[in-house]
Amino acid sequence: MTTQLNPTTEEKRKVDVQYRGGGSDAVYGIGLIGAWVYYISHAKSFQEGALGFVKGFFWPAFLVYALFKFLNTE
């Protein structure tokens, strides 16, 4: 009687990973570039340009804040 520890025939399984969507990544990227162009072109000093670069990353937050401020009809 023999015990085979490593079988010679292994089942090979292929995992098929599908990524769907990703359209929002392109919209965010285009918005990021547009925000950088807007903020940096309106900067009057280096500090304002650097702040505009940082603001470019957070443009969706500014957009949502302005929308909520506009919709507040108290």
N, C-alpha and C positions, 0 to 999 in steps of 0.2 A: 504494500500500500504506500503510495507516494502522495505527498501534498505539494501542490504547486502554488507558491506564494505570488509569483508574478505571472499572470496569464499572458499568453503570447498574443491573443487577440483582444485588443482594447476597443471599446466603443468610443469613437470620436464624435463628440457633439460640437456642432457649430452653433454659436449663439448669434442670432441675427438681430442687431440693435438698430432700430430706425428712429431717427430724430425728425420730428415734424414741427412745423411752425417756424419760428425764427424770424418772422416778419417784423416783430417788434424790435429786434436787434438792429435792423437796418434803419428803422424810423428813429430810434434813439441815437444811432451814429450820425445820421444826417442832422438831427436836432442838436447834437453836441457840437458839430462843426459850425452850424449856423449860430449857435449861442456864442461860441468863441469869436466868430467874425463880428457879431454885434457888440459884445462886451469889450473886446480889445480895440475895435475901431472907434468906440466912443470914449476910450480911456484918455485922460489928459496927462497921466504920469505913469511911471513904471509900476508903482504900487497899485494903481487902479487897474492896470493891465494884468498884473499878477492876480488880483482879486477877481477880475473877469475870467481868467483862466480857471480858477477854482469854481466860480459860479457856473461855468459851462457844464461841469459835472452834475450840478444839482438843478438844472433848468426844469425838469419835470416837477420838482417840489415847488418851485416858484410859480409854475403854471397852475398847478392845482390850488395853491394858496390864493392866487389872484381870481381863479374861478369861484372858489368858495366865498371870497370877499364880495365878488360881484353878485352872487346868488343870495347873499344874506340881505333880506328885504325887511329888516326890523324897522 
